[in-house]
Amino acid sequence: MKLKVLIHEAEEGGFWAEVPSIEGCVTQGESFDELLTNLYEAVEGCLSVDLEDIQLTPGDRVLEIAV
């Protein structure tokens, strides 16, 4: 999966980024490298789902795929 990310320079220094295709997915970093690390974590967190809150029936399956 490829996502477009908007990277901004923060007024107080460092950077912040937003992922327009994932509502509310934003992060920041003091350096560009830190921003990239935080960005991967933010996307993973925004796309993760907690299965404990989902009702599954005996015929349902859970499948994890890489995109």
PyMOL Python script that loads the backbone (N, CA, C, O; Angstrom):
from pymol import cmd

cmd.read_pdbstr("""\
ATOM      1  N   MET A   1       0.847  -1.170   0.000  1.00  0.00           N
ATOM      2  CA  MET A   1       0.000   0.000   0.000  1.00  0.00           C
ATOM      3  C   MET A   1       0.895   1.236   0.000  1.00  0.00           C
ATOM      4  O   MET A   1       1.870   1.305   0.748  1.00  0.00           O
ATOM      5  N   LYS A   2       0.566   2.181  -0.820  1.00  0.00           N
ATOM      6  CA  LYS A   2       1.279   3.453  -0.829  1.00  0.00           C
ATOM      7  C   LYS A   2       0.327   4.542  -0.349  1.00  0.00           C
ATOM      8  O   LYS A   2      -0.832   4.593  -0.760  1.00  0.00           O
ATOM      9  N   LEU A   3       0.824   5.403   0.517  1.00  0.00           N
ATOM     10  CA  LEU A   3       0.036   6.510   1.045  1.00  0.00           C
ATOM     11  C   LEU A   3       0.761   7.818   0.785  1.00  0.00           C
ATOM     12  O   LEU A   3       1.982   7.899   0.919  1.00  0.00           O
ATOM     13  N   LYS A   4       0.019   8.823   0.419  1.00  0.00           N
ATOM     14  CA  LYS A   4       0.600  10.153   0.294  1.00  0.00           C
ATOM     15  C   LYS A   4       0.588  10.808   1.670  1.00  0.00           C
ATOM     16  O   LYS A   4      -0.405  10.738   2.394  1.00  0.00           O
ATOM     17  N   VAL A   5       1.704  11.447   2.020  1.00  0.00           N
ATOM     18  CA  VAL A   5       1.866  12.085   3.318  1.00  0.00           C
ATOM     19  C   VAL A   5       2.256  13.537   3.086  1.00  0.00           C
ATOM     20  O   VAL A   5       3.128  13.823   2.266  1.00  0.00           O
ATOM     21  N   LEU A   6       1.624  14.442   3.793  1.00  0.00           N
ATOM     22  CA  LEU A   6       1.981  15.856   3.724  1.00  0.00           C
ATOM     23  C   LEU A   6       2.901  16.172   4.895  1.00  0.00           C
ATOM     24  O   LEU A   6       2.535  15.979   6.054  1.00  0.00           O
ATOM     25  N   ILE A   7       4.099  16.660   4.584  1.00  0.00           N
ATOM     26  CA  ILE A   7       5.085  16.976   5.613  1.00  0.00           C
ATOM     27  C   ILE A   7       5.225  18.491   5.701  1.00  0.00           C
ATOM     28  O   ILE A   7       5.393  19.172   4.689  1.00  0.00           O
ATOM     29  N   HIS A   8       5.153  19.001   6.913  1.00  0.00           N
ATOM     30  CA  HIS A   8       5.222  20.439   7.166  1.00  0.00           C
ATOM     31  C   HIS A   8       6.381  20.736   8.110  1.00  0.00           C
ATOM     32  O   HIS A   8       6.696  19.937   8.991  1.00  0.00           O
ATOM     33  N   GLU A   9       7.001  21.875   7.921  1.00  0.00           N
ATOM     34  CA  GLU A   9       7.991  22.333   8.891  1.00  0.00           C
ATOM     35  C   GLU A   9       7.234  23.017  10.023  1.00  0.00           C
ATOM     36  O   GLU A   9       6.383  23.871   9.777  1.00  0.00           O
ATOM     37  N   ALA A  10       7.539  22.646  11.251  1.00  0.00           N
ATOM     38  CA  ALA A  10       6.877  23.239  12.410  1.00  0.00           C
ATOM     39  C   ALA A  10       7.514  24.592  12.722  1.00  0.00           C
ATOM     40  O   ALA A  10       8.726  24.759  12.587  1.00  0.00           O
ATOM     41  N   GLU A  11       6.705  25.541  13.133  1.00  0.00           N
ATOM     42  CA  GLU A  11       7.209  26.882  13.452  1.00  0.00           C
ATOM     43  C   GLU A  11       8.241  26.858  14.571  1.00  0.00           C
ATOM     44  O   GLU A  11       9.192  27.639  14.559  1.00  0.00           O
ATOM     45  N   GLU A  12       8.056  25.960  15.539  1.00  0.00           N
ATOM     46  CA  GLU A  12       8.968  25.885  16.680  1.00  0.00           C
ATOM     47  C   GLU A  12      10.165  24.980  16.415  1.00  0.00           C
ATOM     48  O   GLU A  12      10.969  24.729  17.313  1.00  0.00           O
ATOM     49  N   GLY A  13      10.284  24.494  15.192  1.00  0.00           N
ATOM     50  CA  GLY A  13      11.372  23.594  14.816  1.00  0.00           C
ATOM     51  C   GLY A  13      10.861  22.179  14.635  1.00  0.00           C
ATOM     52  O   GLY A  13       9.820  21.816  15.184  1.00  0.00           O
ATOM     53  N   GLY A  14      11.570  21.395  13.885  1.00  0.00           N
ATOM     54  CA  GLY A  14      11.141  20.032  13.613  1.00  0.00           C
ATOM     55  C   GLY A  14      10.113  19.991  12.500  1.00  0.00           C
ATOM     56  O   GLY A  14       9.979  20.927  11.712  1.00  0.00           O
ATOM     57  N   PHE A  15       9.396  18.889  12.458  1.00  0.00           N
ATOM     58  CA  PHE A  15       8.428  18.655  11.402  1.00  0.00           C
ATOM     59  C   PHE A  15       7.165  18.037  11.970  1.00  0.00           C
ATOM     60  O   PHE A  15       7.172  17.458  13.056  1.00  0.00           O
ATOM     61  N   TRP A  16       6.077  18.169  11.219  1.00  0.00           N
ATOM     62  CA  TRP A  16       4.874  17.424  11.520  1.00  0.00           C
ATOM     63  C   TRP A  16       4.290  16.933  10.203  1.00  0.00           C
ATOM     64  O   TRP A  16       4.514  17.539   9.155  1.00  0.00           O
ATOM     65  N   ALA A  17       3.542  15.837  10.257  1.00  0.00           N
ATOM     66  CA  ALA A  17       3.017  15.230   9.043  1.00  0.00           C
ATOM     67  C   ALA A  17       1.589  14.770   9.256  1.00  0.00           C
ATOM     68  O   ALA A  17       1.166  14.464  10.371  1.00  0.00           O
ATOM     69  N   GLU A  18       0.859  14.731   8.148  1.00  0.00           N
ATOM     70  CA  GLU A  18      -0.510  14.237   8.161  1.00  0.00           C
ATOM     71  C   GLU A  18      -0.715  13.301   6.982  1.00  0.00           C
ATOM     72  O   GLU A  18      -0.102  13.460   5.926  1.00  0.00           O
ATOM     73  N   VAL A  19      -1.586  12.325   7.181  1.00  0.00           N
ATOM     74  CA  VAL A  19      -1.931  11.360   6.140  1.00  0.00           C
ATOM     75  C   VAL A  19      -3.382  11.653   5.754  1.00  0.00           C
ATOM     76  O   VAL A  19      -4.299  11.226   6.456  1.00  0.00           O
ATOM     77  N   PRO A  20      -3.606  12.374   4.652  1.00  0.00           N
ATOM     78  CA  PRO A  20      -4.973  12.793   4.307  1.00  0.00           C
ATOM     79  C   PRO A  20      -5.954  11.634   4.107  1.00  0.00           C
ATOM     80  O   PRO A  20      -7.147  11.797   4.362  1.00  0.00           O
ATOM     81  N   SER A  21      -5.480  10.478   3.660  1.00  0.00           N
ATOM     82  CA  SER A  21      -6.390   9.364   3.399  1.00  0.00           C
ATOM     83  C   SER A  21      -6.814   8.627   4.669  1.00  0.00           C
ATOM     84  O   SER A  21      -7.700   7.773   4.619  1.00  0.00           O
ATOM     85  N   ILE A  22      -6.183   8.950   5.820  1.00  0.00           N
ATOM     86  CA  ILE A  22      -6.557   8.342   7.097  1.00  0.00           C
ATOM     87  C   ILE A  22      -6.903   9.485   8.051  1.00  0.00           C
ATOM     88  O   ILE A  22      -6.018  10.135   8.607  1.00  0.00           O
ATOM     89  N   GLU A  23      -8.185   9.715   8.227  1.00  0.00           N
ATOM     90  CA  GLU A  23      -8.642  10.849   9.036  1.00  0.00           C
ATOM     91  C   GLU A  23      -8.044  10.808  10.442  1.00  0.00           C
ATOM     92  O   GLU A  23      -8.112   9.789  11.128  1.00  0.00           O
ATOM     93  N   GLY A  24      -7.462  11.922  10.856  1.00  0.00           N
ATOM     94  CA  GLY A  24      -6.906  12.044  12.199  1.00  0.00           C
ATOM     95  C   GLY A  24      -5.517  11.472  12.367  1.00  0.00           C
ATOM     96  O   GLY A  24      -4.990  11.467  13.479  1.00  0.00           O
ATOM     97  N   CYS A  25      -4.903  10.988  11.293  1.00  0.00           N
ATOM     98  CA  CYS A  25      -3.567  10.389  11.381  1.00  0.00           C
ATOM     99  C   CYS A  25      -2.513  11.475  11.189  1.00  0.00           C
ATOM    100  O   CYS A  25      -2.224  11.884  10.065  1.00  0.00           O
ATOM    101  N   VAL A  26      -1.948  11.930  12.295  1.00  0.00           N
ATOM    102  CA  VAL A  26      -0.917  12.975  12.291  1.00  0.00           C
ATOM    103  C   VAL A  26       0.180  12.588  13.276  1.00  0.00           C
ATOM    104  O   VAL A  26      -0.048  11.806  14.199  1.00  0.00           O
ATOM    105  N   THR A  27       1.370  13.142  13.071  1.00  0.00           N
ATOM    106  CA  THR A  27       2.480  12.891  13.977  1.00  0.00           C
ATOM    107  C   THR A  27       3.494  14.019  13.815  1.00  0.00           C
ATOM    108  O   THR A  27       3.341  14.892  12.961  1.00  0.00           O
ATOM    109  N   GLN A  28       4.537  13.986  14.651  1.00  0.00           N
ATOM    110  CA  GLN A  28       5.574  15.013  14.592  1.00  0.00           C
ATOM    111  C   GLN A  28       6.911  14.408  14.957  1.00  0.00           C
ATOM    112  O   GLN A  28       6.985  13.289  15.467  1.00  0.00           O
ATOM    113  N   GLY A  29       7.972  15.161  14.691  1.00  0.00           N
ATOM    114  CA  GLY A  29       9.315  14.726  15.057  1.00  0.00           C
ATOM    115  C   GLY A  29      10.265  15.900  15.062  1.00  0.00           C
ATOM    116  O   GLY A  29      10.097  16.847  14.294  1.00  0.00           O
ATOM    117  N   GLU A  30      11.272  15.841  15.934  1.00  0.00           N
ATOM    118  CA  GLU A  30      12.266  16.909  16.019  1.00  0.00           C
ATOM    119  C   GLU A  30      13.187  16.921  14.797  1.00  0.00           C
ATOM    120  O   GLU A  30      13.681  17.975  14.397  1.00  0.00           O
ATOM    121  N   SER A  31      13.418  15.724  14.198  1.00  0.00           N
ATOM    122  CA  SER A  31      14.227  15.614  12.986  1.00  0.00           C
ATOM    123  C   SER A  31      13.407  14.871  11.936  1.00  0.00           C
ATOM    124  O   SER A  31      12.373  14.281  12.248  1.00  0.00           O
ATOM    125  N   PHE A  32      13.875  14.904  10.690  1.00  0.00           N
ATOM    126  CA  PHE A  32      13.161  14.195   9.628  1.00  0.00           C
ATOM    127  C   PHE A  32      13.167  12.690   9.886  1.00  0.00           C
ATOM    128  O   PHE A  32      12.160  12.020   9.654  1.00  0.00           O
ATOM    129  N   ASP A  33      14.290  12.152  10.364  1.00  0.00           N
ATOM    130  CA  ASP A  33      14.363  10.717  10.665  1.00  0.00           C
ATOM    131  C   ASP A  33      13.385  10.332  11.774  1.00  0.00           C
ATOM    132  O   ASP A  33      12.718   9.302  11.685  1.00  0.00           O
ATOM    133  N   GLU A  34      13.300  11.158  12.816  1.00  0.00           N
ATOM    134  CA  GLU A  34      12.349  10.884  13.893  1.00  0.00           C
ATOM    135  C   GLU A  34      10.924  10.965  13.371  1.00  0.00           C
ATOM    136  O   GLU A  34      10.073  10.168  13.767  1.00  0.00           O
ATOM    137  N   LEU A  35      10.653  11.918  12.488  1.00  0.00           N
ATOM    138  CA  LEU A  35       9.327  12.043  11.895  1.00  0.00           C
ATOM    139  C   LEU A  35       8.953  10.768  11.141  1.00  0.00           C
ATOM    140  O   LEU A  35       7.834  10.275  11.280  1.00  0.00           O
ATOM    141  N   LEU A  36       9.873  10.233  10.347  1.00  0.00           N
ATOM    142  CA  LEU A  36       9.585   9.020   9.583  1.00  0.00           C
ATOM    143  C   LEU A  36       9.281   7.837  10.506  1.00  0.00           C
ATOM    144  O   LEU A  36       8.348   7.074  10.255  1.00  0.00           O
ATOM    145  N   THR A  37      10.063   7.688  11.561  1.00  0.00           N
ATOM    146  CA  THR A  37       9.814   6.618  12.524  1.00  0.00           C
ATOM    147  C   THR A  37       8.427   6.772  13.140  1.00  0.00           C
ATOM    148  O   THR A  37       7.657   5.814  13.216  1.00  0.00           O
ATOM    149  N   ASN A  38       8.124   7.981  13.572  1.00  0.00           N
ATOM    150  CA  ASN A  38       6.821   8.251  14.191  1.00  0.00           C
ATOM    151  C   ASN A  38       5.680   8.077  13.194  1.00  0.00           C
ATOM    152  O   ASN A  38       4.578   7.677  13.569  1.00  0.00           O
ATOM    153  N   LEU A  39       5.946   8.376  11.932  1.00  0.00           N
ATOM    154  CA  LEU A  39       4.922   8.260  10.899  1.00  0.00           C
ATOM    155  C   LEU A  39       4.511   6.806  10.687  1.00  0.00           C
ATOM    156  O   LEU A  39       3.322   6.506  10.579  1.00  0.00           O
ATOM    157  N   TYR A  40       5.480   5.909  10.626  1.00  0.00           N
ATOM    158  CA  TYR A  40       5.152   4.483  10.494  1.00  0.00           C
ATOM    159  C   TYR A  40       4.334   4.007  11.689  1.00  0.00           C
ATOM    160  O   TYR A  40       3.371   3.260  11.519  1.00  0.00           O
ATOM    161  N   GLU A  41       4.704   4.430  12.888  1.00  0.00           N
ATOM    162  CA  GLU A  41       3.963   4.039  14.084  1.00  0.00           C
ATOM    163  C   GLU A  41       2.545   4.613  14.070  1.00  0.00           C
ATOM    164  O   GLU A  41       1.596   3.936  14.466  1.00  0.00           O
ATOM    165  N   ALA A  42       2.402   5.862  13.615  1.00  0.00           N
ATOM    166  CA  ALA A  42       1.090   6.501  13.577  1.00  0.00           C
ATOM    167  C   ALA A  42       0.166   5.793  12.589  1.00  0.00           C
ATOM    168  O   ALA A  42      -0.999   5.549  12.902  1.00  0.00           O
ATOM    169  N   VAL A  43       0.668   5.465  11.413  1.00  0.00           N
ATOM    170  CA  VAL A  43      -0.156   4.771  10.412  1.00  0.00           C
ATOM    171  C   VAL A  43      -0.565   3.401  10.936  1.00  0.00           C
ATOM    172  O   VAL A  43      -1.725   3.010  10.805  1.00  0.00           O
ATOM    173  N   GLU A  44       0.365   2.673  11.522  1.00  0.00           N
ATOM    174  CA  GLU A  44       0.039   1.361  12.072  1.00  0.00           C
ATOM    175  C   GLU A  44      -1.034   1.485  13.154  1.00  0.00           C
ATOM    176  O   GLU A  44      -1.977   0.694  13.194  1.00  0.00           O
ATOM    177  N   GLY A  45      -0.886   2.471  14.024  1.00  0.00           N
ATOM    178  CA  GLY A  45      -1.869   2.673  15.085  1.00  0.00           C
ATOM    179  C   GLY A  45      -3.236   3.071  14.556  1.00  0.00           C
ATOM    180  O   GLY A  45      -4.259   2.618  15.070  1.00  0.00           O
ATOM    181  N   CYS A  46      -3.258   3.911  13.536  1.00  0.00           N
ATOM    182  CA  CYS A  46      -4.534   4.349  12.969  1.00  0.00           C
ATOM    183  C   CYS A  46      -5.250   3.226  12.238  1.00  0.00           C
ATOM    184  O   CYS A  46      -6.479   3.221  12.167  1.00  0.00           O
ATOM    185  N   LEU A  47      -4.503   2.275  11.694  1.00  0.00           N
ATOM    186  CA  LEU A  47      -5.115   1.188  10.933  1.00  0.00           C
ATOM    187  C   LEU A  47      -5.371  -0.068  11.758  1.00  0.00           C
ATOM    188  O   LEU A  47      -6.028  -0.994  11.283  1.00  0.00           O
ATOM    189  N   SER A  48      -4.859  -0.112  12.987  1.00  0.00           N
ATOM    190  CA  SER A  48      -5.041  -1.313  13.797  1.00  0.00           C
ATOM    191  C   SER A  48      -6.464  -1.390  14.342  1.00  0.00           C
ATOM    192  O   SER A  48      -7.117  -0.372  14.569  1.00  0.00           O
ATOM    193  N   VAL A  49      -6.920  -2.599  14.542  1.00  0.00           N
ATOM    194  CA  VAL A  49      -8.269  -2.845  15.047  1.00  0.00           C
ATOM    195  C   VAL A  49      -8.163  -3.785  16.233  1.00  0.00           C
ATOM    196  O   VAL A  49      -7.451  -4.788  16.176  1.00  0.00           O
ATOM    197  N   ASP A  50      -8.863  -3.467  17.295  1.00  0.00           N
ATOM    198  CA  ASP A  50      -8.884  -4.325  18.474  1.00  0.00           C
ATOM    199  C   ASP A  50     -10.034  -5.319  18.325  1.00  0.00           C
ATOM    200  O   ASP A  50     -11.201  -4.934  18.383  1.00  0.00           O
ATOM    201  N   LEU A  51      -9.706  -6.588  18.134  1.00  0.00           N
ATOM    202  CA  LEU A  51     -10.724  -7.604  17.899  1.00  0.00           C
ATOM    203  C   LEU A  51     -11.556  -7.919  19.136  1.00  0.00           C
ATOM    204  O   LEU A  51     -12.602  -8.558  19.021  1.00  0.00           O
ATOM    205  N   GLU A  52     -11.121  -7.489  20.303  1.00  0.00           N
ATOM    206  CA  GLU A  52     -11.892  -7.749  21.523  1.00  0.00           C
ATOM    207  C   GLU A  52     -13.254  -7.058  21.484  1.00  0.00           C
ATOM    208  O   GLU A  52     -14.197  -7.508  22.134  1.00  0.00           O
ATOM    209  N   ASP A  53     -13.359  -5.970  20.727  1.00  0.00           N
ATOM    210  CA  ASP A  53     -14.603  -5.206  20.667  1.00  0.00           C
ATOM    211  C   ASP A  53     -15.524  -5.666  19.539  1.00  0.00           C
ATOM    212  O   ASP A  53     -16.591  -5.082  19.346  1.00  0.00           O
ATOM    213  N   ILE A  54     -15.137  -6.699  18.792  1.00  0.00           N
ATOM    214  CA  ILE A  54     -15.911  -7.156  17.650  1.00  0.00           C
ATOM    215  C   ILE A  54     -16.548  -8.510  17.980  1.00  0.00           C
ATOM    216  O   ILE A  54     -15.878  -9.414  18.481  1.00  0.00           O
ATOM    217  N   GLN A  55     -17.842  -8.638  17.696  1.00  0.00           N
ATOM    218  CA  GLN A  55     -18.560  -9.884  17.924  1.00  0.00           C
ATOM    219  C   GLN A  55     -18.349 -10.813  16.732  1.00  0.00           C
ATOM    220  O   GLN A  55     -18.745 -10.481  15.614  1.00  0.00           O
ATOM    221  N   LEU A  56     -17.728 -11.975  16.956  1.00  0.00           N
ATOM    222  CA  LEU A  56     -17.509 -12.948  15.899  1.00  0.00           C
ATOM    223  C   LEU A  56     -18.437 -14.139  16.111  1.00  0.00           C
ATOM    224  O   LEU A  56     -18.638 -14.580  17.242  1.00  0.00           O
ATOM    225  N   THR A  57     -18.999 -14.656  15.026  1.00  0.00           N
ATOM    226  CA  THR A  57     -19.815 -15.854  15.086  1.00  0.00           C
ATOM    227  C   THR A  57     -18.948 -17.048  14.712  1.00  0.00           C
ATOM    228  O   THR A  57     -17.861 -16.858  14.166  1.00  0.00           O
ATOM    229  N   PRO A  58     -19.387 -18.260  14.986  1.00  0.00           N
ATOM    230  CA  PRO A  58     -18.559 -19.438  14.701  1.00  0.00           C
ATOM    231  C   PRO A  58     -18.123 -19.557  13.232  1.00  0.00           C
ATOM    232  O   PRO A  58     -17.081 -20.156  12.967  1.00  0.00           O
ATOM    233  N   GLY A  59     -18.865 -19.020  12.289  1.00  0.00           N
ATOM    234  CA  GLY A  59     -18.505 -19.108  10.881  1.00  0.00           C
ATOM    235  C   GLY A  59     -17.563 -18.007  10.412  1.00  0.00           C
ATOM    236  O   GLY A  59     -17.091 -18.045   9.275  1.00  0.00           O
ATOM    237  N   ASP A  60     -17.281 -17.022  11.271  1.00  0.00           N
ATOM    238  CA  ASP A  60     -16.427 -15.907  10.893  1.00  0.00           C
ATOM    239  C   ASP A  60     -14.951 -16.308  10.948  1.00  0.00           C
ATOM    240  O   ASP A  60     -14.566 -17.209  11.694  1.00  0.00           O
ATOM    241  N   ARG A  61     -14.143 -15.630  10.156  1.00  0.00           N
ATOM    242  CA  ARG A  61     -12.692 -15.846  10.145  1.00  0.00           C
ATOM    243  C   ARG A  61     -11.983 -14.510  10.276  1.00  0.00           C
ATOM    244  O   ARG A  61     -12.471 -13.484   9.802  1.00  0.00           O
ATOM    245  N   VAL A  62     -10.841 -14.534  10.915  1.00  0.00           N
ATOM    246  CA  VAL A  62     -10.001 -13.355  11.004  1.00  0.00           C
ATOM    247  C   VAL A  62      -8.778 -13.616  10.140  1.00  0.00           C
ATOM    248  O   VAL A  62      -8.092 -14.622  10.324  1.00  0.00           O
ATOM    249  N   LEU A  63      -8.499 -12.724   9.203  1.00  0.00           N
ATOM    250  CA  LEU A  63      -7.381 -12.872   8.291  1.00  0.00           C
ATOM    251  C   LEU A  63      -6.535 -11.618   8.347  1.00  0.00           C
ATOM    252  O   LEU A  63      -7.051 -10.507   8.225  1.00  0.00           O
ATOM    253  N   GLU A  64      -5.256 -11.790   8.530  1.00  0.00           N
ATOM    254  CA  GLU A  64      -4.335 -10.654   8.549  1.00  0.00           C
ATOM    255  C   GLU A  64      -3.561 -10.655   7.235  1.00  0.00           C
ATOM    256  O   GLU A  64      -2.945 -11.657   6.872  1.00  0.00           O
ATOM    257  N   ILE A  65      -3.595  -9.519   6.517  1.00  0.00           N
ATOM    258  CA  ILE A  65      -2.907  -9.424   5.240  1.00  0.00           C
ATOM    259  C   ILE A  65      -1.910  -8.272   5.279  1.00  0.00           C
ATOM    260  O   ILE A  65      -2.099  -7.299   6.009  1.00  0.00           O
ATOM    261  N   ALA A  66      -0.866  -8.392   4.500  1.00  0.00           N
ATOM    262  CA  ALA A  66       0.121  -7.320   4.373  1.00  0.00           C
ATOM    263  C   ALA A  66      -0.209  -6.520   3.120  1.00  0.00           C
ATOM    264  O   ALA A  66      -0.446  -7.090   2.055  1.00  0.00           O
ATOM    265  N   VAL A  67      -0.223  -5.206   3.252  1.00  0.00           N
ATOM    266  CA  VAL A  67      -0.485  -4.349   2.088  1.00  0.00           C
ATOM    267  C   VAL A  67       0.620  -3.338   1.936  1.00  0.00           C
ATOM    268  O   VAL A  67       0.587  -2.522   1.014  1.00  0.00           O
TER     269      VAL A  67
END
""", "prot")
cmd.dss("prot")
cmd.show_as("cartoon", "prot")
cmd.util.cbc("prot")
cmd.orient("prot")
